[in-house]
Amino acid sequence: MWKVERKITIKVDDKDILVKIYYDNRLKTSWKKQRLIDSVFLRVPPDTSDEEITKRLNTPFYKEWVKQVEKNKKLISKWDNYLEQLEFKLQNRTEEELREIIEKYVAKYEDEFIRPKISIRSINGVWGRCSKTKDKLTFAPDMKYISEEYIEFIVYHEMIHTYCLNHNPPFYRKMAERYPNWKEMESNLRMWEYLLEKNDIITITEK
């Protein structure tokens, strides 16, 4: 995950677009971009100027990409109201505390599946990932901010993948055994992502 260091507003086709910036010392010339719900997130080299950012986002390649941000603005109030109804609050945990919770639920379900190895590291745009060949589940560190109820849901989802790698009918049948409301839970995970974004904590999605 990345913590936003700076925010600027730029004009793209006479529309104001919020840009959240992280100056990444590991980047020399390349840029990493991500479209958020209400803004654009950029990881850029430390010496990148605001003028360069404005110029880049006004190129045809980026213009099409940021149009969705403008569309999303119409939905923000709806999402904010739904978030208020859900009463989600960011949790204050360490990664070690997250690992303990994950291990607890892996142990809870290991009799149904198998007991895989556990890894916590930044992964590409998902909460969890199963490597069946390595017998390993990888979880995003961002999970430390979400409620334990949803941590358990993510763990169960990935545990199913230890025997059913794809999202196919057998996978969803197994998911429905434990979570008849799994569609609602999946949808609410997007609200957790939105809450993180509102607090300038950006999950990693390389694009």
Backbone as numpy.savetxt, mean C-alpha at the origin, in Angstrom:
# Nx Ny Nz CAx CAy CAz Cx Cy Cz
8.30 1.55 2.89 7.46 2.73 2.89 8.34 3.96 2.89
7.78 5.08 2.49 8.53 6.33 2.41 7.76 7.43 3.13
8.48 8.26 3.86 7.86 9.40 4.54 8.06 10.64 3.68
6.96 11.29 3.37 7.02 12.49 2.52 7.88 13.56 3.19
8.81 14.13 2.43 9.69 15.18 2.95 9.23 16.58 2.57
8.51 16.68 1.47 8.13 18.00 0.99 6.90 17.89 0.12
6.10 18.96 0.07 4.92 19.00 -0.80 4.95 20.29 -1.61
4.59 20.17 -2.88 4.43 21.36 -3.72 3.17 21.18 -4.55
2.61 22.27 -5.00 1.47 22.23 -5.92 1.91 22.79 -7.25
1.67 22.04 -8.32 2.07 22.50 -9.65 0.86 22.53 -10.57
1.01 23.24 -11.67 -0.05 23.34 -12.66 0.18 22.31 -13.77
-0.85 21.52 -14.04 -0.84 20.61 -15.17 -2.14 20.87 -15.93
-2.01 21.42 -17.14 -3.20 21.80 -17.92 -4.13 22.71 -17.10
-3.52 23.68 -16.44 -4.26 24.67 -15.64 -4.98 24.07 -14.44
-4.63 22.85 -14.07 -5.20 22.22 -12.88 -4.11 22.13 -11.81
-4.48 22.38 -10.57 -3.53 22.26 -9.46 -3.38 20.80 -9.06
-2.15 20.29 -9.10 -1.86 18.91 -8.71 -0.90 18.94 -7.53
-1.28 18.27 -6.44 -0.42 18.17 -5.28 0.65 17.11 -5.53
1.90 17.48 -5.31 3.02 16.56 -5.50 3.73 16.37 -4.17
3.84 15.12 -3.74 4.56 14.79 -2.51 5.93 14.23 -2.91
6.96 14.69 -2.25 8.32 14.41 -2.71 9.16 13.77 -1.62
9.93 12.75 -2.03 10.96 12.17 -1.18 12.27 12.25 -1.94
13.25 12.91 -1.35 14.56 13.05 -2.00 15.41 11.84 -1.60
15.65 10.98 -2.58 16.28 9.68 -2.32 17.75 9.71 -2.71
18.62 9.57 -1.72 20.07 9.60 -1.97 20.54 8.46 -2.86
19.74 7.41 -2.95 20.16 6.26 -3.77 19.90 6.48 -5.26
19.12 7.51 -5.58 18.81 7.79 -6.98 19.78 8.83 -7.52
20.34 8.55 -8.68 21.28 9.48 -9.31 20.60 10.29 -10.42
19.95 9.59 -11.33 19.27 10.28 -12.43 17.82 9.83 -12.59
17.53 8.60 -12.21 16.18 8.07 -12.43 15.19 8.62 -11.40
13.90 8.63 -11.79 12.81 9.04 -10.91 11.90 7.83 -10.70
11.28 7.76 -9.53 10.26 6.76 -9.25 8.96 7.50 -8.96
7.89 7.07 -9.61 6.63 7.78 -9.45 5.52 6.85 -9.00
4.55 7.44 -8.34 3.38 6.69 -7.88 2.19 7.63 -7.85
1.08 7.19 -8.40 -0.16 7.97 -8.32 -0.88 7.61 -7.03
-1.13 8.61 -6.20 -1.90 8.40 -4.99 -3.35 8.77 -5.25
-4.16 8.68 -4.24 -5.58 8.98 -4.42 -5.78 10.46 -4.73
-5.09 11.32 -3.99 -5.33 12.75 -4.15 -4.10 13.52 -4.59
-3.05 12.82 -4.94 -1.79 13.51 -5.26 -0.88 12.59 -6.04
0.31 13.12 -6.35 1.36 12.34 -7.02 2.54 12.25 -6.07
3.11 11.07 -5.95 4.30 10.89 -5.11 5.50 10.63 -6.01
6.58 11.35 -5.76 7.80 11.19 -6.54 8.98 10.93 -5.62
9.79 9.94 -5.99 11.13 9.80 -5.39 12.11 10.29 -6.42
12.88 11.28 -6.05 13.76 11.93 -7.01 15.16 12.09 -6.42
16.18 12.31 -7.27 17.52 12.59 -6.75 17.51 13.85 -5.89
18.41 13.94 -4.92 18.39 15.05 -3.95 18.47 16.45 -4.55
19.12 16.59 -5.70 19.32 17.93 -6.27 18.24 18.32 -7.28
17.13 17.59 -7.32 16.05 17.88 -8.28 15.32 19.17 -7.89
15.17 20.07 -8.84 14.51 21.36 -8.57 13.01 21.27 -8.81
12.28 22.23 -8.24 10.84 22.31 -8.48 10.55 22.53 -9.96
11.40 23.28 -10.62 11.22 23.55 -12.05 11.29 22.26 -12.86
12.23 21.39 -12.49 12.35 20.10 -13.19 11.10 19.26 -12.99
10.59 19.26 -11.77 9.39 18.47 -11.48 8.19 18.99 -12.27
8.02 20.31 -12.28 6.92 20.91 -13.03 7.03 20.59 -14.52
8.22 20.70 -15.05 8.44 20.42 -16.47 8.13 18.96 -16.79
8.59 18.06 -15.94 8.38 16.62 -16.18 6.90 16.28 -16.14
6.18 16.79 -15.17 4.77 16.44 -15.04 3.89 17.08 -16.11
4.43 18.03 -16.83 3.69 18.64 -17.94 4.03 18.02 -19.29
4.78 16.94 -19.30 5.04 16.22 -20.54 3.88 15.28 -20.83
3.65 14.92 -22.09 2.51 14.05 -22.43 2.50 12.74 -21.65
3.69 12.17 -21.42 3.77 10.88 -20.72 3.16 10.98 -19.32
3.46 12.06 -18.62 2.97 12.23 -17.25 1.56 12.78 -17.20
1.19 13.59 -18.18 -0.13 14.22 -18.15 -1.26 13.20 -18.08
-1.16 12.18 -18.91 -2.19 11.15 -18.91 -2.24 10.45 -17.55
-1.08 10.31 -17.00 -0.94 9.58 -15.74 -1.56 10.34 -14.57
-1.45 11.67 -14.57 -1.96 12.46 -13.45 -3.44 12.82 -13.59
-4.03 12.55 -14.75 -5.45 12.85 -14.93 -6.32 12.11 -13.91
-5.90 10.89 -13.57 -6.69 10.12 -12.61 -6.72 10.78 -11.25
-5.64 11.46 -10.90 -5.63 12.19 -9.62 -6.74 13.23 -9.60
-6.90 13.94 -10.72 -7.95 14.95 -10.81 -9.33 14.31 -10.69
-9.51 13.15 -11.32 -10.80 12.45 -11.21 -11.07 12.03 -9.77
-10.02 11.58 -9.09 -10.19 11.09 -7.72 -10.64 12.19 -6.76
-10.30 13.43 -7.07 -10.67 14.53 -6.17 -12.17 14.59 -5.94
-12.94 14.16 -6.93 -14.39 14.19 -6.80 -14.89 13.15 -5.79
-14.04 12.18 -5.48 -14.44 11.10 -4.57 -13.90 11.27 -3.16
-13.04 12.26 -2.96 -12.35 12.40 -1.68 -13.31 12.54 -0.51
-14.32 13.39 -0.65 -15.25 13.60 0.47 -15.99 12.31 0.81
-16.33 11.54 -0.23 -17.00 10.25 -0.01 -16.10 9.30 0.76
-14.83 9.23 0.36 -13.88 8.35 1.06 -13.64 8.82 2.48
-13.54 10.13 2.68 -13.33 10.65 4.02 -14.50 10.31 4.94
-15.71 10.40 4.41 -16.89 10.04 5.21 -16.89 8.56 5.56
-16.52 7.73 4.60 -16.48 6.29 4.84 -15.40 5.95 5.86
-14.26 6.62 5.75 -13.17 6.40 6.69 -13.60 6.77 8.11
-14.37 7.82 8.22 -14.88 8.23 9.53 -15.83 7.19 10.10
-16.65 6.60 9.24 -17.58 5.55 9.69 -16.82 4.32 10.16
-15.73 4.00 9.48 -14.94 2.82 9.84 -14.19 3.01 11.15
-13.92 4.26 11.51 -13.20 4.61 12.74 -11.81 3.98 12.77
-11.16 3.92 11.64 -9.79 3.42 11.58 -8.84 4.42 12.24
-7.92 3.91 13.04 -6.88 4.72 13.66 -5.53 4.06 13.41
-4.55 4.84 13.01 -3.22 4.27 12.80 -2.65 3.80 14.13
-2.05 2.61 14.09 -1.46 2.02 15.29 0.01 2.42 15.42
0.48 2.45 16.64 1.87 2.81 16.91 2.63 1.57 17.35
3.12 0.80 16.36 3.84 -0.44 16.65 5.24 -0.39 16.06
6.12 -1.22 16.59 7.42 -1.44 15.98 7.30 -2.61 15.01
8.30 -2.79 14.16 8.28 -3.96 13.27 8.37 -5.25 14.06
9.08 -5.22 15.19 9.17 -6.43 16.00 7.81 -6.80 16.58
7.05 -5.81 16.99 5.70 -6.07 17.49 4.81 -6.60 16.36
4.99 -6.06 15.16 4.25 -6.58 14.00 4.60 -8.04 13.76
5.89 -8.36 13.83 6.32 -9.74 13.60 5.66 -10.68 14.62
5.59 -10.27 15.87 4.97 -11.11 16.90 3.50 -11.38 16.58
2.80 -10.37 16.10 1.38 -10.55 15.74 1.25 -11.49 14.55
2.09 -11.29 13.54 2.05 -12.16 12.36 2.33 -13.60 12.76
3.36 -13.81 13.58 3.72 -15.16 14.02 2.56 -15.81 14.78
1.85 -15.01 15.55 0.71 -15.53 16.32 -0.35 -16.11 15.39
-0.64 -15.40 14.31 -1.69 -15.87 13.41 -1.20 -16.95 12.45
0.07 -16.95 12.13 0.63 -18.07 11.37 0.49 -19.35 12.19
0.81 -19.27 13.49 0.67 -20.43 14.37 -0.79 -20.86 14.49
-1.69 -19.90 14.50 -3.13 -20.20 14.62 -3.62 -21.04 13.44
-3.10 -20.76 12.25 -3.62 -21.41 11.04 -2.69 -22.48 10.46
-1.58 -22.75 11.12 -0.62 -23.68 10.51 -1.17 -25.10 10.39
-2.10 -25.49 11.26 -2.67 -26.84 11.14 -3.52 -26.98 9.89
-4.09 -25.88 9.41 -4.89 -25.91 8.18 -4.00 -25.93 6.94
-2.84 -25.32 7.04 -1.98 -25.15 5.87 -0.61 -25.75 6.17
0.43 -24.92 6.14 1.76 -25.32 6.55 2.33 -24.17 7.37
3.48 -24.38 7.98 4.12 -23.27 8.68 5.26 -22.74 7.82
5.06 -21.62 7.14 6.09 -21.07 6.26 7.09 -20.21 7.04
8.18 -19.89 6.39 9.10 -18.89 6.93 8.46 -17.52 6.75
8.83 -16.59 7.63 8.23 -15.26 7.63 9.31 -14.20 7.38
8.98 -13.27 6.49 9.87 -12.14 6.21 9.05 -10.85 6.23
9.65 -9.80 6.78 9.02 -8.47 6.73 9.96 -7.54 5.99
9.53 -7.11 4.84 10.35 -6.18 4.05 9.46 -5.45 3.05
9.97 -4.37 2.52 9.22 -3.60 1.53 8.98 -4.43 0.28
7.73 -4.50 -0.15 7.38 -5.26 -1.35 6.53 -4.39 -2.26
6.40 -4.84 -3.48 5.86 -4.01 -4.55 4.33 -3.92 -4.53
3.82 -2.89 -3.83 2.42 -2.54 -3.95 1.41 -3.50 -3.38
1.81 -4.43 -2.50 0.87 -5.36 -1.89 1.18 -5.46 -0.39
0.21 -5.96 0.35 0.42 -6.14 1.79 1.23 -7.39 2.09
1.05 -8.41 1.27 1.76 -9.66 1.52 2.01 -10.41 0.22
2.93 -11.35 0.30 3.27 -12.14 -0.88 3.71 -13.53 -0.43
3.32 -14.53 -1.22 3.68 -15.92 -0.93 4.65 -16.43 -1.99
5.78 -16.96 -1.54 6.70 -17.65 -2.44 6.61 -19.13 -2.13
5.85 -19.84 -2.95 5.61 -21.26 -2.69 6.89 -22.07 -2.84
7.72 -21.69 -3.80 8.96 -22.44 -4.03 9.93 -22.30 -2.87
9.88 -21.15 -2.20 10.78 -20.91 -1.06 10.10 -21.18 0.28
8.81 -21.58 0.23 8.05 -21.82 1.45 8.15 -20.60 2.37
7.86 -19.42 1.81 8.05 -18.19 2.58 6.92 -17.20 2.31
6.48 -16.54 3.38 5.53 -15.44 3.27 6.26 -14.14 3.59
6.06 -13.14 2.75 6.66 -11.82 2.97 5.55 -10.82 3.22
5.73 -10.00 4.25 4.72 -9.01 4.61 5.32 -7.61 4.61
4.50 -6.64 4.22 4.95 -5.25 4.14 5.05 -4.65 5.55
6.10 -3.89 5.82 6.23 -3.26 7.14 5.12 -2.27 7.45
4.45 -1.75 6.41 3.33 -0.83 6.60 2.22 -1.44 7.46
2.18 -2.76 7.51 1.13 -3.43 8.29 1.19 -3.08 9.77
2.31 -2.58 10.23 2.41 -2.22 11.66 1.45 -1.10 12.03
0.96 -0.37 11.04 0.06 0.76 11.30 -1.41 0.36 11.34
-1.76 -0.82 10.84 -3.17 -1.17 10.70 -3.64 -2.02 11.88
-4.94 -2.18 12.03 -5.47 -2.90 13.18 -5.15 -4.39 13.09
-5.15 -5.03 14.25 -4.81 -6.46 14.31 -5.82 -7.30 13.53
-7.06 -6.87 13.51 -8.09 -7.59 12.75 -7.69 -7.74 11.29
-7.12 -6.69 10.71 -6.75 -6.72 9.30 -5.40 -7.39 9.09
-4.54 -7.35 10.10 -3.30 -8.13 10.02 -3.64 -9.61 9.92
-4.55 -10.07 10.77 -4.97 -11.47 10.73 -5.56 -11.81 9.36
-6.37 -10.93 8.81 -6.97 -11.16 7.50 -5.90 -11.33 6.42
-4.88 -10.47 6.44 -3.80 -10.56 5.45 -3.01 -11.85 5.63
-2.73 -12.21 6.88 -2.00 -13.46 7.14 -2.79 -14.65 6.61
-4.09 -14.69 6.90 -4.91 -15.81 6.43 -4.92 -15.87 4.90
-5.05 -14.72 4.27 -5.02 -14.64 2.80 -3.74 -15.28 2.26
-2.60 -14.91 2.84 -1.33 -15.43 2.34 -1.14 -16.90 2.70
-1.67 -17.33 3.84 -1.57 -18.74 4.21 -2.32 -19.61 3.20
-3.45 -19.14 2.70 -4.17 -19.90 1.67 -3.29 -20.09 0.44
-2.50 -19.08 0.13 -1.62 -19.17 -1.04 -0.55 -20.25 -0.90
-0.31 -20.75 0.29 0.70 -21.81 0.44 0.25 -23.11 -0.23
-1.06 -23.24 -0.45 -1.51 -24.43 -1.19 -2.31 -24.08 -2.44
-2.71 -22.83 -2.56 -3.50 -22.40 -3.71 -2.94 -21.06 -4.17
-2.00 -21.10 -5.10 -1.21 -19.91 -5.41 -2.03 -18.82 -6.09
-2.99 -19.20 -6.92 -3.74 -18.21 -7.69 -5.04 -17.81 -7.00
-5.58 -16.67 -7.42 -6.89 -16.24 -6.95 -7.96 -16.89 -7.84
-8.24 -18.14 -7.55 -9.19 -18.91 -8.34 -10.35 -19.37 -7.44
-11.35 -20.05 -7.98 -12.50 -20.45 -7.16 -12.14 -21.21 -5.88
-11.20 -22.19 -5.91 -10.83 -22.85 -4.65 -10.27 -21.88 -3.61
-9.49 -20.90 -4.08 -8.94 -19.90 -3.16 -10.08 -19.14 -2.48
-11.04 -18.65 -3.25 -12.11 -17.84 -2.67 -13.07 -18.66 -1.82
-13.23 -19.94 -2.15 -14.05 -20.80 -1.29 -13.41 -20.92 0.09
-12.10 -21.12 0.09 -11.39 -21.24 1.37 -11.44 -19.92 2.13
-11.27 -18.82 1.43 -11.34 -17.51 2.07 -12.71 -17.29 2.71
-13.77 -17.69 2.00 -15.13 -17.48 2.49 -15.46 -18.34 3.71
-14.75 -19.45 3.89 -14.97 -20.27 5.08 -14.70 -19.48 6.35
-13.62 -18.72 6.32 -13.22 -17.94 7.49 -13.80 -16.53 7.45
-13.87 -15.97 6.25 -14.32 -14.58 6.09 -15.43 -14.51 5.03
-16.68 -14.76 5.43 -17.78 -14.61 4.47 -17.85 -13.19 3.89
-17.31 -12.23 4.63 -17.31 -10.82 4.20 -15.97 -10.41 3.60
-15.26 -11.36 2.98 -13.90 -11.07 2.52 -13.86 -9.92 1.50
-14.90 -9.77 0.69 -14.91 -8.67 -0.29 -14.91 -7.31 0.42
-15.69 -7.22 1.47 -15.72 -5.97 2.25 -14.37 -5.73 2.92
-13.76 -6.79 3.45 -12.44 -6.66 4.09 -11.40 -6.19 3.08
-11.42 -6.77 1.89 -10.48 -6.36 0.84 -10.68 -4.89 0.49
-11.93 -4.48 0.37 -12.22 -3.09 0.05 -11.73 -2.16 1.15
-11.89 -2.58 2.40 -11.47 -1.74 3.52 -9.96 -1.64 3.63
-9.24 -2.62 3.12 -7.78 -2.50 3.09 -7.36 -1.30 2.25
-8.13 -0.99 1.21 -7.83 0.20 0.41 -8.01 1.46 1.25
-8.95 1.41 2.18 -9.15 2.56 3.07 -7.97 2.72 4.04
-7.38 1.59 4.45 -6.16 1.69 5.25 -5.05 2.37 4.44
-4.93 2.00 3.17 -3.93 2.64 2.31 -4.19 4.14 2.21
-5.46 4.49 2.07 -5.82 5.90 1.97 -5.47 6.64 3.26
-5.72 6.02 4.41 -5.39 6.64 5.69 -3.88 6.85 5.81
-3.10 5.88 5.35 -1.65 6.05 5.35 -1.25 7.22 4.46
-1.86 7.29 3.28 -1.55 8.40 2.36 -1.89 9.75 2.98
-3.02 9.81 3.68 -3.42 11.07 4.31 -2.41 11.50 5.37
-1.70 10.53 5.93 -0.68 10.82 6.93 0.73 10.83 6.33
0.77 10.93 5.00 2.05 11.06 4.27 2.98 9.88 4.46
2.40 8.70 4.69 3.16 7.45 4.72 2.82 6.72 3.43
3.80 6.58 2.55 3.55 6.08 1.21 4.02 4.65 1.08
3.09 3.75 0.78 3.46 2.37 0.53 4.21 2.28 -0.78
5.09 1.31 -0.89 5.97 1.22 -2.06 5.26 0.54 -3.21
5.10 1.25 -4.30 4.59 0.70 -5.54 5.46 1.23 -6.66
6.41 0.45 -7.13 7.29 0.91 -8.19 6.54 0.91 -9.51
6.62 2.03 -10.25 5.97 2.11 -11.56 6.87 2.86 -12.51
